Amino acid sequence: MNFVTPKHEEINPFLQLLLLLFYAVAGAFVFGIIAVVICIAMYGMGLISNFDLLLSGDARYISGFKVIQILSSIGTFVLPPLALALTERTKITRFYSFKQPRVLLLVLVVVIMIVSMPFMEWTVIWNQKMALPGFLKGIEAWMKEKEELAAKMTIQLITVRSNFDFLVNLVMIAVLPAIGEELMFRGGVQRSLERAFGNPHLAIWLSAIIFSTIHVQFYGFVPRMLLGAGFGYLYYFSGSIWYAMFAHFLNNAYAVCAAFYMQKHHMPLDKADEPIGFAWYGYLISAIITIALFKFFKDSATRERKLG
């Protein structure tokens, strides 16, 4: 006699989102405490009176700051979506569609990331020109101050003092965010929103907006939102989260490697974000080819899925 195991029905998608949020807050709290304990072990109890310097990315405490960044990434982004899959009593690889990636599609992801760079540069330039109305000048000044602080902290983080430092930066800035943020925002948020609304495009863009908002960098909001949407479509078109993770890794690893190259050639890191500068048609061509490549990726992924 054959018995058919009934398919496990997932909990309400909005409850999934609440659980994700709960797990993220709990993970941030627990791993934050662990990070503080490690930092005190590294610098002694005197760190307590200088904790603001640690959190501001002061060069004297940069190793401790990196410990906080790494553990925060694990606790806030990597573990919560894994906990959600376990809550649903489903294998993590199946819940988030860790289907084996295909070489052709991985190559396409690389090409998309390269070709889209001029267009993404244009969105950065456009976003940085944002100006609020006169009655919001106080808020605008606060936003610019936050942006400058974030830029200084980023320079401290990507400054390489040894080859080991470079590897730590690669893990901290490229590997962990690629895994954690894609599991959280594409695998978790986007997946639940698609179940909630039945509209994959709405889910992709809402997830991208949340993804960009969580970084709290106002003058980089639009390009980061577009990146999030791009990662979302890679996930949606392919049915595998590997491609979104790979694209995210490439984007962040490029910044780490560029910073490493600049330091090796004695170039100031504060010049890293300066635009290369393309003619207007260069930006337009980049946008058109990027859209075409996404269409080609979608068609290729569809064929791969049909072939099994």
C-alpha positions in Angstrom: 0.0 0.0 0.0 1.4 3.4 -1.0 1.2 6.4 1.3 1.6 9.9 -0.1 3.2 12.4 2.3 1.0 15.5 2.3 2.8 18.7 1.2 3.6 20.9 4.1 1.6 24.1 3.9 3.6 27.3 4.9 2.3 29.8 7.4 0.8 33.1 6.4 3.3 35.2 4.4 2.8 38.2 6.6 3.5 36.1 9.7 6.7 34.9 7.9 7.7 38.6 7.5 7.0 39.2 11.2 9.1 36.2 12.2 11.9 37.3 10.0 11.8 40.7 11.7 11.7 39.1 15.1 14.6 36.8 14.3 16.6 39.7 12.9 16.1 41.8 16.0 16.9 38.9 18.3 20.0 37.9 16.2 21.2 41.5 16.2 20.8 41.7 20.0 22.5 38.4 20.8 25.4 38.8 18.3 25.8 42.4 19.4 26.4 41.3 22.9 28.9 38.7 21.7 30.7 41.3 19.7 30.9 43.7 22.6 32.4 40.9 24.8 35.0 40.1 22.2 35.9 43.8 21.8 36.3 44.2 25.6 38.5 41.1 25.5 40.6 42.8 22.8 40.9 46.3 24.2 40.2 45.9 27.9 37.5 47.4 30.1 38.7 50.9 29.2 36.9 50.5 25.9 33.6 51.1 27.7 34.4 54.8 28.0 35.6 55.0 24.4 32.8 52.9 22.9 31.6 55.8 20.8 35.0 55.9 19.1 34.7 52.2 18.3 31.3 52.6 16.7 32.4 55.6 14.7 35.1 53.5 13.0 38.0 55.2 14.7 41.3 53.8 13.3 42.5 52.8 16.7 39.6 50.4 17.1 39.2 49.3 13.5 39.7 45.6 14.2 37.0 45.7 16.9 34.7 47.6 14.5 35.2 44.8 11.9 34.3 42.2 14.5 31.1 44.1 15.2 30.3 44.3 11.5 30.9 40.6 10.8 28.9 39.4 13.8 26.2 41.9 13.1 25.9 40.6 9.5 25.7 37.0 10.7 23.1 37.7 13.4 21.0 40.2 11.5 21.0 38.8 8.0 22.5 35.2 7.7 20.8 33.4 10.6 17.2 34.9 10.6 16.2 33.5 7.1 17.8 30.2 8.1 15.7 30.2 11.2 12.6 30.9 9.2 13.2 27.9 7.0 13.7 25.7 10.1 10.4 27.1 11.5 8.7 26.0 8.4 10.3 22.5 8.8 11.7 22.7 5.3 15.2 22.1 4.0 17.0 25.4 3.6 18.2 24.4 0.2 14.7 23.7 -1.0 13.0 26.6 0.8 15.3 29.2 -0.8 15.8 27.3 -4.1 19.6 26.5 -4.0 19.4 24.9 -7.4 22.7 24.0 -9.0 23.9 27.1 -11.1 24.6 26.8 -14.8 27.9 28.1 -16.2 26.2 30.0 -19.0 23.9 31.9 -16.6 26.9 32.6 -14.3 28.8 34.1 -17.2 25.7 36.2 -18.1 25.6 37.5 -14.6 29.2 38.7 -14.9 28.5 40.4 -18.2 25.4 42.0 -16.8 27.3 43.4 -13.9 30.0 44.8 -16.2 27.8 46.3 -18.8 25.5 47.9 -16.3 28.3 49.9 -14.6 28.0 53.0 -16.8 24.2 53.2 -16.2 24.6 52.6 -12.5 27.2 55.4 -12.4 24.6 57.7 -14.0 22.0 56.8 -11.3 24.6 57.6 -8.6 25.4 61.0 -10.2 21.7 61.7 -10.5 20.9 60.6 -6.9 23.7 62.7 -5.4 22.2 65.8 -7.0 19.0 65.4 -4.9 17.9 68.6 -3.2 15.0 68.9 -0.8 12.6 72.0 -0.7 13.6 75.0 1.4 11.5 74.0 4.4 13.3 70.7 4.6 16.8 72.1 4.6 17.4 70.9 8.2 16.6 67.4 7.2 18.8 67.7 4.1 21.7 68.9 6.2 21.2 65.9 8.6 21.2 63.5 5.6 24.4 65.0 4.2 26.0 64.7 7.6 25.0 61.0 7.9 26.3 60.4 4.3 29.7 62.0 5.2 30.0 59.9 8.3 29.1 56.7 6.4 31.7 57.6 3.8 34.4 58.1 6.4 33.5 54.8 8.1 33.6 53.0 4.7 37.1 54.3 4.0 38.2 53.0 7.4 36.7 49.6 6.7 38.2 49.1 3.3 41.7 50.4 4.2 44.0 47.5 3.8 47.0 47.2 6.2 48.0 43.6 5.1 47.0 40.8 2.8 45.1 39.2 5.6 43.2 42.5 6.0 42.2 42.2 2.4 40.8 38.7 2.9 38.9 39.9 6.0 37.4 42.8 4.0 36.4 40.4 1.2 34.6 38.2 3.7 33.1 41.1 5.6 32.0 43.3 2.6 31.5 40.8 -0.2 30.9 37.2 1.0 28.7 37.7 4.1 26.4 40.4 2.6 26.0 38.4 -0.6 24.9 35.4 1.4 23.0 37.1 4.3 21.3 40.0 2.5 20.2 37.8 -0.4 18.8 35.2 1.9 17.0 37.9 3.9 15.7 40.2 1.1 15.3 37.9 -1.9 14.9 34.5 -0.2 12.9 35.9 2.7 11.2 39.2 2.1 10.7 38.9 -1.7 9.5 35.3 -1.4 7.0 36.1 1.3 5.7 39.2 -0.5 5.2 37.3 -3.7 3.1 34.7 -1.7 1.2 37.6 -0.1 0.3 39.6 -3.2 0.6 37.0 -6.0 2.6 39.6 -8.0 6.3 38.8 -8.4 7.1 42.3 -9.8 5.5 44.1 -6.9 7.4 41.7 -4.5 10.7 42.4 -6.3 10.4 46.2 -6.2 9.0 46.3 -2.6 11.9 44.1 -1.5 14.4 46.3 -3.4 13.0 49.5 -1.7 13.3 47.8 1.8 16.8 46.6 0.9 17.9 50.1 0.0 16.2 51.8 2.9 17.8 49.5 5.5 21.3 50.8 4.4 20.2 54.4 5.5 22.3 56.0 2.8 20.0 58.6 1.2 22.3 59.7 -1.6 22.8 56.2 -2.8 19.2 55.1 -2.4 18.2 54.8 -6.1 21.3 52.9 -7.4 21.0 50.5 -4.4 17.3 50.0 -5.0 18.0 49.2 -8.7 20.7 46.7 -7.7 18.2 45.1 -5.3 15.6 44.9 -8.1 18.3 43.4 -10.4 19.2 40.7 -7.9 15.4 40.1 -7.4 14.9 39.5 -11.1 17.9 37.1 -11.3 16.3 35.1 -8.5 12.8 35.2 -10.0 13.9 34.4 -13.6 16.2 31.5 -12.6 14.4 30.0 -9.7 17.7 29.8 -7.9 19.2 32.1 -5.3 22.7 31.4 -6.4 22.7 33.9 -9.2 21.5 36.8 -7.0 24.2 35.9 -4.4 26.8 35.7 -7.1 25.8 39.1 -8.6 25.8 40.7 -5.1 29.3 39.2 -4.4 30.6 40.6 -7.7 29.3 44.1 -7.0 30.8 44.2 -3.5 34.0 42.4 -4.3 34.7 44.9 -7.1 34.7 47.7 -4.5 37.0 45.8 -2.2 39.4 44.9 -5.0 39.3 48.5 -6.4 40.2 49.9 -2.9 43.1 47.3 -2.6 44.4 48.3 -6.1 44.2 52.0 -5.2 46.2 51.6 -2.0 48.8 49.5 -3.8 49.2 52.4 -6.3 49.1 55.1 -3.6 45.8 56.6 -4.7 43.5 58.3 -2.2 40.5 56.2 -1.3 38.2 59.2 -1.1 38.5 59.4 -4.9 37.1 55.8 -5.3 33.5 57.1 -5.7 34.4 59.7 -8.3 32.6 59.0 -11.6 34.6 57.9 -14.6 32.4 60.2 -16.8 30.7 58.9 -20.0 29.0 60.7 -22.8 25.2 60.7 -22.4 24.8 58.1 -25.1 27.2 55.8 -23.2 24.8 55.7 -20.3 21.9 55.1 -22.6 23.6 52.3 -24.5 24.6 50.7 -21.1 20.9 50.8 -20.0 19.6 49.3 -23.3 22.1 46.5 -23.4 21.6 45.7 -19.7 17.8 45.3 -20.2 18.5 43.2 -23.3 20.9 41.0 -21.3 18.3 40.5 -18.5 15.8 39.4 -21.2 18.5 37.0 -22.6 19.1 35.7 -19.0 15.4 35.2 -18.5 15.0 33.2 -21.8 18.2 31.1 -21.1 17.1 30.4 -17.6 13.6 29.3 -18.8 15.2 26.9 -21.3 17.5 25.5 -18.6 14.6 24.9 -16.3 12.6 23.1 -19.1 15.6 20.9 -19.8 15.7 20.0 -16.2 
